[in-house]
Amino acid sequence: MIKFILAICFSAWAIAGHTQEVDTLIYAQGKIINATTKEPVMAKISYQSEPYGNVVGFLNGSSFLFPLFEGEKYSLKIEAPGYAPSKYLLDPTEAKDRRVVKDIELALPGSVAENAETTHRIGNTMLLDNLIFTVGTASISPQSHQELDEVVKMLKDNPQMIIQLEGHTDIKGDPKLNMELSQKRVDAVKSYLILKGSDKTRVKTKAFGGTSPISRENTEASHNMNRRVELRILAN
């Protein structure tokens, strides 16, 4: 299956008129394993180049290998029945011997705090799925408190951990206002965490506005997907 996917990619590369030699490409490579038993896990693997999604691929198996064309970053999503889904960003600048090696450890579904030890290693990013803001504002909905309380617990249980809250908006509207809104939102989340007892020096923030969308489709579903706050582990 991997060879089939690679064949399509190489064909598309040739048709596009690129002449880059195969042996100069950087590859993403990794295994999918159970976080507890370390046994291989059969999973659905999907990836796409960022930020425009010009290259998209799908694999099935307990490992992956695909080229990172033109040195672009790639988002990687791993899904397997009975496990919590995992999302990662692969950066070709981190390659060694033309390989970006990323072995994925899948954990059972659970809360942020429960999965911190197994799925949220340094450099990993997780989406705060249940973080809800009033439309167009930085006002956090009470429905979000449970998930944010789990982040507070995660920081308490991991005293060396430092996180970065990364705010994103959709790609509609004024870019400057979107950047300001995303900053206000991550600041609001940080304020909540501090109010609940987290050390402010261990919570960093970064605003992206609409500069790093997951999707550029002009649909409401895509816009909702792009409006998000992600939590990146800087140290642990």
Number of C-alpha atoms within 10 A of each C-alpha: 11 15 10 9 15 15 12 12 18 15 10 13 15 12 10 9 8 11 9 12 7 9 7 8 16 22 21 20 15 17 18 25 20 17 19 11 8 11 13 17 21 18 21 18 20 17 21 21 21 19 16 12 15 9 16 14 16 15 19 16 16 18 21 21 18 20 21 22 19 12 14 18 17 23 19 18 17 22 19 18 11 10 18 16 17 21 18 17 18 21 15 22 13 10 14 11 7 17 20 21 17 16 13 22 22 26 21 17 12 11 14 21 19 16 18 20 15 15 22 19 16 14 14 15 22 18 16 17 12 15 19 18 17 9 8 10 11 18 14 17 12 10 12 16 17 13 17 20 16 16 21 22 18 20 23 15 14 15 11 10 17 19 21 19 25 23 29 28 30 25 21 10 10 10 16 10 13 23 19 15 21 28 22 18 25 25 21 15 23 22 15 17 22 16 12 13 13 19 16 13 9 17 22 17 19 17 22 19 26 24 16 17 23 21 19 15 11 11 10 10 10 16 20 12 16 22 19 25 25 17 22 21 19 17 14 16
